[in-house]
Amino acid sequence: MKIAVAGKGGVGKTTVSGTVARALARSGHTVLALDGDLNPMLGVSLGVGGEQTELIVAARQAVAAGEEEHAPTIEEIVKRFGADAPDGVRMVIASRVEFMDPGCMCCGVNPVNLVRQLEHGERTVVCDLEAGIGTIERIETGVVDVLLVVANPTGKSLEVARRAIEIADGITEIVVVANRVAGDSDLELMREVLGDRELFVIPEDAVIAAADREGLAPIDLDPDSPGVAALVRLAERVAGAPVAA
């Protein structure tokens, strides 16, 4: 199964990606987490930490500088340029080389191509897409199985979500994740913009906010907090089976 996570920058899509990936892994899924954002922070939400995430970025930059050999296949990219995260998740930063060579597999790859070419089989792929809608416009039918569109109850966030849904509708299954919801008025605002589409609600949660400030994975800080528990239920919704917290 391939899961992509999209939304405006700052809506919490990286937290959603990392927590869903960890929850799936805790339930026995073999999970590959791909960071496709321009500002690669998925490692923090996975529990790898900021320092280790920077080392992964540095490995790809070393290839561009000619200090390391190139990786000729997708699986070699996963093996050589990835890192192990808690609960057995494997993490890869999709493309962070300053000077891209489209003729080279590991330097020319972009997030959509990496997701497209990965053979998932028994493996579950969770990809934190670049903020905005640009990447979604390049996703064809069959590239991903589920698109999680993350939105906050704010005008700009909802407009990006509305456009993302419009682009992806009919291409893949869409689950709209209403993140940082404080009450009924927030949900009413979101429904005004997004219509009667089902919203999977993630409540405002001090634990998730604290994890963000401290550079920790929310699922490590408190797996029973309301927001984290809701994200575990989201993983169940996507997987179609109970998921361990």
C-alpha positions as CSV (number, residue, x, y, z in Angstrom):
1,M,0.0,0.0,0.0
2,K,1.2,3.5,-0.8
3,I,0.0,6.5,1.2
4,A,0.7,10.1,0.3
5,V,0.2,13.0,2.7
6,A,-0.5,16.5,1.3
7,G,-1.5,20.0,2.5
8,K,-0.4,23.5,2.9
9,G,2.9,24.1,4.8
10,G,2.5,24.2,8.5
11,V,-0.8,22.3,8.7
12,G,0.8,19.3,10.5
13,K,1.1,16.9,7.5
14,T,4.6,15.8,8.7
15,T,3.3,15.0,12.1
16,V,0.5,13.0,10.5
17,S,2.9,11.2,8.2
18,G,5.3,10.3,11.0
19,T,2.7,9.2,13.5
20,V,0.7,7.1,11.0
21,A,4.0,5.4,9.8
22,R,5.0,4.6,13.4
23,A,1.5,3.3,14.3
24,L,1.4,1.0,11.2
25,A,4.9,-0.3,12.0
26,R,3.9,-1.1,15.6
27,S,1.1,-3.3,14.2
28,G,3.5,-5.4,12.1
29,H,3.5,-3.5,8.8
30,T,6.9,-3.1,7.0
31,V,7.0,0.6,6.6
32,L,9.1,2.8,4.3
33,A,8.6,6.5,5.1
34,L,9.6,9.0,2.4
35,D,10.3,12.6,3.1
36,G,9.4,14.6,-0.1
37,D,9.2,18.0,1.4
38,L,11.6,20.9,0.6
39,N,12.2,21.2,4.3
40,P,12.8,17.6,5.3
41,M,11.6,17.2,8.9
42,L,9.9,13.8,8.8
43,G,12.8,12.3,10.7
44,V,11.8,14.4,13.7
45,S,8.2,13.3,13.7
46,L,9.4,9.7,13.3
47,G,11.7,9.9,16.3
48,V,15.0,9.8,14.3
49,G,15.8,13.3,15.6
50,G,17.1,16.5,13.9
51,E,20.8,15.6,14.0
52,Q,20.3,12.2,12.3
53,T,18.0,13.7,9.7
54,E,20.7,16.2,8.8
55,L,23.2,13.3,8.3
56,I,20.8,11.7,5.8
57,V,20.6,15.0,3.9
58,A,24.4,15.2,3.9
59,A,24.7,11.7,2.4
60,R,22.8,12.8,-0.7
61,Q,24.7,16.0,-1.0
62,A,28.0,14.0,-0.8
63,V,26.9,12.2,-4.0
64,A,26.3,15.5,-5.8
65,A,29.8,16.6,-4.7
66,G,31.4,13.4,-6.1
67,E,32.4,12.2,-2.6
68,E,30.2,9.1,-2.7
69,E,29.1,6.7,-5.5
70,H,25.7,7.0,-7.1
71,A,22.9,4.5,-6.4
72,P,21.8,2.8,-9.7
73,T,18.4,1.5,-8.5
74,I,15.5,2.6,-6.3
75,E,16.1,-0.2,-3.8
76,E,19.8,0.9,-3.6
77,I,18.6,4.4,-2.8
78,V,16.5,3.0,0.1
79,K,19.4,0.9,1.3
80,R,22.3,3.4,1.0
81,F,20.6,6.8,1.7
82,G,18.0,5.7,4.2
83,A,18.0,5.5,8.0
84,D,16.4,3.3,10.5
85,A,13.7,4.9,12.7
86,P,11.9,3.5,15.8
87,D,9.6,0.5,15.5
88,G,11.4,-0.7,12.4
89,V,10.4,2.1,10.0
90,R,12.9,2.8,7.2
91,M,13.2,6.5,6.3
92,V,14.4,8.0,3.0
93,I,14.7,11.7,2.0
94,A,13.5,11.7,-1.5
95,S,15.5,14.4,-3.1
96,R,17.6,17.0,-1.4
97,V,20.6,17.4,-3.7
98,E,21.3,21.0,-4.7
99,F,22.3,20.2,-8.4
100,M,20.0,17.6,-9.8
101,D,21.1,15.4,-12.7
102,P,18.0,13.9,-14.3
103,G,20.1,11.3,-16.0
104,C,21.1,9.8,-12.7
105,M,18.8,7.6,-10.7
106,C,19.8,8.8,-7.2
107,C,20.4,12.5,-8.2
108,G,17.5,12.9,-10.6
109,V,14.8,11.2,-8.6
110,N,11.9,13.3,-7.3
111,P,9.3,12.3,-4.7
112,V,6.6,11.3,-7.3
113,N,9.1,9.2,-9.3
114,L,10.3,7.5,-6.2
115,V,6.8,6.6,-5.1
116,R,5.9,5.6,-8.6
117,Q,8.8,3.2,-9.1
118,L,8.9,1.6,-5.6
119,E,7.5,-1.9,-5.6
120,H,5.5,-1.9,-2.4
121,G,4.4,-5.6,-2.2
122,E,4.2,-6.4,1.5
123,R,5.7,-3.0,2.3
124,T,3.6,0.0,3.2
125,V,5.0,3.3,1.9
126,V,4.1,6.6,3.6
127,C,5.2,9.7,1.7
128,D,5.2,13.2,3.2
129,L,4.7,15.3,0.0
130,E,6.1,18.7,-0.7
131,A,3.8,21.4,0.8
132,G,1.2,22.8,-1.6
133,I,-0.4,21.1,-4.7
134,G,2.5,21.0,-7.2
135,T,3.4,17.4,-6.4
136,I,-0.3,16.2,-6.5
137,E,-0.6,17.6,-10.1
138,R,2.0,15.0,-11.2
139,I,0.4,12.0,-9.6
140,E,-1.4,9.7,-12.0
141,T,-4.0,7.1,-11.3
142,G,-2.5,4.1,-9.5
143,V,0.6,5.9,-8.2
144,V,-0.8,6.0,-4.6
145,D,-3.6,4.1,-3.0
146,V,-4.7,6.7,-0.5
147,L,-4.1,10.5,-0.4
148,L,-4.4,12.1,3.1
149,V,-5.2,15.8,2.6
150,V,-4.4,17.6,5.8
151,A,-6.1,20.9,6.6
152,N,-6.4,23.3,9.6
153,P,-9.5,25.4,10.2
154,T,-8.0,28.5,8.4
155,G,-8.8,30.1,5.1
156,K,-5.5,29.5,3.3
157,S,-5.2,26.0,4.5
158,L,-8.7,25.1,3.4
159,E,-8.2,26.6,0.0
160,V,-5.1,24.5,-0.6
161,A,-7.0,21.4,0.6
162,R,-10.0,22.2,-1.6
163,R,-7.7,22.5,-4.7
164,A,-5.8,19.3,-3.7
165,I,-9.1,17.4,-3.5
166,E,-10.2,18.8,-6.8
167,I,-7.0,17.7,-8.5
168,A,-6.9,14.2,-6.9
169,D,-10.6,13.4,-7.1
170,G,-11.1,10.3,-9.3
171,I,-7.3,9.5,-9.3
172,T,-7.0,8.0,-5.8
173,E,-8.9,7.5,-2.6
174,I,-8.9,10.7,-0.6
175,V,-9.2,11.0,3.2
176,V,-9.5,14.6,4.5
177,V,-7.7,15.0,7.8
178,A,-9.1,17.9,9.8
179,N,-6.1,18.7,12.0
180,R,-5.9,20.9,15.2
181,V,-9.7,21.1,15.6
182,A,-10.7,22.9,18.8
183,G,-14.5,22.7,18.5
184,D,-17.7,22.6,16.5
185,S,-17.1,26.0,15.0
186,D,-13.8,24.8,13.4
187,L,-15.6,21.9,11.8
188,E,-18.4,24.1,10.5
189,L,-15.8,26.4,8.9
190,M,-14.1,23.4,7.2
191,R,-17.4,22.0,6.0
192,E,-18.3,25.4,4.5
193,V,-15.3,25.2,2.2
194,L,-14.9,21.4,1.7
195,G,-18.6,20.5,1.5
196,D,-20.1,17.3,2.8
197,R,-16.9,15.3,2.3
198,E,-16.1,13.1,5.4
199,L,-13.6,14.7,7.8
200,F,-11.3,12.6,9.9
201,V,-10.9,14.8,13.0
202,I,-7.6,15.3,14.9
203,P,-8.2,17.5,17.9
204,E,-6.0,20.3,19.1
205,D,-3.5,18.5,21.4
206,A,-0.9,20.1,23.8
207,V,1.2,16.9,23.6
208,I,1.6,17.2,19.8
209,A,2.5,20.9,20.3
210,A,5.0,20.1,22.9
211,A,6.6,17.3,20.8
212,D,6.9,19.8,18.0
213,R,8.7,22.3,20.2
214,E,11.0,19.7,21.7
215,G,11.9,17.9,18.4
216,L,10.3,14.6,19.5
217,A,7.9,12.1,18.0
218,P,4.4,12.7,19.5
219,I,3.8,8.9,19.7
220,D,6.9,8.7,22.0
221,L,5.9,11.6,24.2
222,D,2.4,10.3,24.9
223,P,0.7,7.7,22.8
224,D,-2.5,8.1,24.7
225,S,-3.0,11.8,24.2
226,P,-6.2,12.7,22.3
227,G,-4.4,13.9,19.1
228,V,-2.0,10.9,19.0
229,A,-4.8,8.4,19.7
230,A,-6.8,10.0,16.8
231,L,-3.8,9.6,14.5
232,V,-3.6,5.9,15.4
233,R,-7.2,5.6,14.5
234,L,-6.4,7.3,11.2
235,A,-3.8,4.6,10.6
236,E,-6.5,2.0,11.3
237,R,-8.8,3.7,8.8
238,V,-6.1,3.7,6.1
239,A,-5.0,0.1,6.8
240,G,-8.5,-1.2,7.2
241,A,-7.5,-3.1,10.4
242,P,-6.8,-2.4,14.1
243,V,-3.5,-0.7,14.7
244,A,-1.5,-0.8,18.0
245,A,-0.8,2.4,19.8
